[in-house]
Amino acid sequence: MNKFLFLLIAFFIGTVATDAQVATQRIVFTSLNPPTVCTPGKLYTNNVAKKVWLGTSVSGCQEVDAGTLGNAVFTSLTSAAADPADAGAIRLGNNELIEWENNPTGADWTLGLNASNVLITNAPFTSTTINATTGFQLNGNAVSPPIVCSNTAVSTAITTTASKTYFNLNCAIPANVLAAGKTIKLEGRGVFTTAATDTIILTVDVCTVSGCASGTVVNLATTSAVTPGLVTNQGWLLDENTNVFTSSATGTHDTEGYGAFQTAALVITFDPTPNTSTATFDDTVQQFLSVSAKFSTASATDTITLRSLRVTIQ
């Protein structure tokens, strides 16, 4: 007798069927005694007795011998859980496990989905090709490659404006990829030109709409109003790290970093961007990480370009 197949049938008390008719004609038989009257084509199962009967005639009930099912083809195997999966070849309820005996024997290796909808296992993974970006966890720790966004072209220059203006380059943060403990690292690089007394301010914001012209805009970091002096095509950079404290529709995020402006050859003005409180934004929806610039006057001399934008989430 194929004992393994028999136990598998007994465990999956749901849709154990050789055709669609039987799959829709299952009866869970609760008595420990075998049924005395069976309807042809109906399948009678008992999880306690670990037995299965098939109606062969109006009054006949044939106990199914697992030894005769070696080549049986099943439409699906469904657990007796209150709410098993609605589709699939093997249909389990939440928090149920698939288990294997380990080698040497004495314990089981398990695989399942817990109440938080996280795939869990107590077995070690030896594969080096795990590719999960939506929160796969191993022993409670997220296992996911970093999400990297970078530009493939230089931004349009921002010039002749005293209003906060966003570069036309940004990086999308996909919905639900952030989790407590993850970090968003932004690196922006470019060149700028300013008149002698004009100041420049750079900001990093998250926006629910690309371009930040509408929707919700939340500031993460802002430089001081820096006065670089009369400079032409000098370098600037932004380096900001955002730590995810909590992740939700009102997730809390702490950003610390600095801006830097080249004011002469081998002369750099560093400007830290400290925050004394967290920023709250909805990370269950897509957000656009965006950089803006603002000059103190709308001078045709003032211009700034974002040449390199790289965002890493891990």
N, C-alpha and C positions, 0 to 999 in steps of 0.2 A: 504494500500500500504506500502511496506517495504521502507520507505523514506531513511533510512541509506544506503541500498543497491543501491537505485537509485542514490544518491549523489556520492557514491563510483564509480559507473559506469561512471557517468558524469565527474568525476575528472580524472579518468584514461582513457584518450581518446585513448590510444594506443591499445594494443592487448586485447580487451575484447571479448572473444571467447568461444563458447560452443564446438567447435571442431577445428581441425587443418585447415580445409578448410576456415572457417570464419576468423580464425586468420591471414591467408595470403591474405584475400580478403577485408581488411578494407579500407574504403574511408573516409577521413576527409572532411566533408561537411561544407563549409565555409558560405553559405548563411543562413540567419536567417529564411528563408522560408523552409518548408519541401521539400525534393526532390520529383520530380514529376514522375521520372522513376527510378526504381531500378532493378538491376540485381539479379536474384535469388541467394541466398547464400551470397551476399555481405552485409557488415555491414557499415552503414553510421552514422558517429558521428559528433556532433557539440558541441565544448567546450563552446561557448558563450551561445547558447540556452540551454545547458545542456540536450540534447536529443539524443536519439539513434533510428535509423530506420533499419529495416531488410528487404532485398529484398525477397519478397515471390513469385513474378511472374515477367514476363517481364515488366509489367507496374505497378505492385503493390509495394507499400512501406508501410510496417507496422511499426508504432511507437511502440517501445518496452515499455511495461508497467512493471515497476520494481516490481509491485505486483505479476506478474506471474513468477518471477525469484527466488522465495524464496529458491528453492532447486537446482538452476542452478550450474553446475560445470564448472569452468573457468580454462583454461590452464595457463593464466597469466593475470596480470593487469599491463599495461604499461603507464607511464606518457607521456604527450604530449611534454615533454622537447626535445630540439634539439638532445640530445645524451643520451637517457636513458640507463640503464643497459642492457647488452646483454643477460642475463639469469636470472632466478629466478622467483618465483611466483609473486612477486611485484617488478616492475622495475622502479626505479626513476632515474632522472638525478642528477648530482652533485649539491649540495647546495639546494636540495629540502628536505622538512620535512614531517614526519608523525606527526600528531597532535591529541591530545585528549583534550576534555573539562575537566577542573579541577573541583574539588569539594571543596568548593562551586563554582558555576559558575562565570564567569567573566574574565577568562584568559585561555590560552591553555598551556598544557605541550607538548614539542616538542622533536623529536629525528631525527637526520639527519647526513649527512656527509658533512663537509665544503670544501671549495676550496683547503685547505691544506691537504685533505684526513684524517682529524681527526674527529672521531665520537663525536658529540656534543649533549648536551641536557640541557634544563633549569630545569629539574625535579631532585629532590633529589634522590639519591640511598640509599636504606635501606639494600641492600644485603651486607654481610660480606665476600662473596666468589668471589669478583672480582679478576680475575687472568689474567692480561695483561702484557706482557713483551716487547711490541713493541711500546710503546708510547701512550697508551690510555690516554685521557685527560678528566677531569671533570672540567668544568668552567675554562679552560685554564691551569689547573695544572695536571701534569703527575700523574697517579695513577698506580703504578706498584710495585710488590714485588721485593726485592733485588735479584740480580743474584749472587749466591755464587758458587765459585769453590774452592775445597780443594783436597789435595792429599790423596791417599789410600795406599801409600807405600813410603818408604824412598828413596831418590835419590841415584844414583851412586856417589861415592866419586870423587871429583876432586883432583888430586894429581900429584906431580912431573911435574909441568908445570909453565912456566913463561909467558904463553899466555892467553889472555882472553878466558875463557871457560865457556860455559853455562851448568847449571844443566839440567839433562834430565827430569825435572819436569817443566811444565809451565801451564798457564791458558789461555784458549781462550776467547777473547772478541768477541761475535757474531757481525756480521755486523748490523749497523743501530740501535743498542740499546743505544748508547750514545746520549745525548742531552744536550744543554747548561744548566748548573746548576747541572748536575749529578756529582757524585764523584766515583772514583775508589780507593778502599783502598786495599793495598797489605801488608800482614804480612808474613815475612819469618823468620824461626827459624832453628837453627842447631848447630852443634859442629865443632870445628876446632882444628888443631894442627899446631904449627909453630916452626921453628928454632929461635934461639935467636935474630938474626938481620934481619930476613926476614919480608917484609911488605905484606899486603894483601889489595886488592881493590875489592869492591863489586859494581855491577851496576844493574840497572833495565832498561830494554829495551822493546819496542814493535817491533814485527817482523811479517812480512806478511807470513812467512813460519815457521812452528814449528821447533825448534832447531836453528833458526837464521843463518843457514849455507848459505842461499841464500835469494833472495828477498830483501825487504827494511827493514832496521833496524834503529830505531830511539831511541836515548837515552833519558830516563826520569830522572834518578837520578844516581849519582856516589859518592861513599864515598871517603874520602881522602886515601892516602897510609898509613894505620895504621900499627904501629909496636907493636904487642902485647907482644913480648918477647918470651922466651922459655916457651911454654904452651902446655899442652896435654889435649885433649878432653874438651875444655872450650866452653862456649856457645856464640853464636852470634845471632843478630837479625837485621832485616830491617823493618822499619815501614814507609811506603810512602803513601801519599794521593795525588791523581791527580784530580784537579778540571777541568771539561770540560767548557771552555769559549765559544767556538763555535764548532758546529758539522757539518762536511762536508768532502769532499775529501781532503780538506786542513784545517781540524779542528785544533783549538788551545787548548792546554792542559797545565796546570801549576801543577808541582809536587813539593811538599815540604815534608820533613821528616827527618829521621836520621837513622844511623846505630849504633850498639852498640856491643862491643867486651869485653868479660870477660878476664881479664889479670891475675887474681888471685882470690882466694876465697873472695867473697864480694867486689871485685874491678871491676868496669865497666868503660870502656872508651867509652864515647858518641861522636859520630861524625855526626853533622848536615849535611844535603845534600841540601844546599840552591841553588835555581835557580834564576837568574836575568832576565830570558826571558822564554817564553813559548816554548813548543815543538809542532811541526806541524806533524800530521800524518792523514792518510785517515781512518776515522772511519765508512765509508760506506762499507768497506770490513772487513772480519775477521782478527783480529790481535791476536798475541800470546804474553802475558805478561810474560817476561822471566827474570831470575836472573842469573848473571854470577859472576865468581871469577877469580882473577889474583894474583899470587904470584910474588915477585920480583926476585926469582931464582927458577930454576927447581930442587928443592931439594926433595928427597924421604921423608924427614921429614914433609914437608908441605902437609896437606890434609884438606879438608873441605867437609862437607856433609850437604845437605838441608833436614831436617827431617819434617818440617811442612811448607806448603805453603797454604795460604788462601787469596783469592781475592773476594772482595764484590763490586758490582756495584749497586748504588741506587741513 
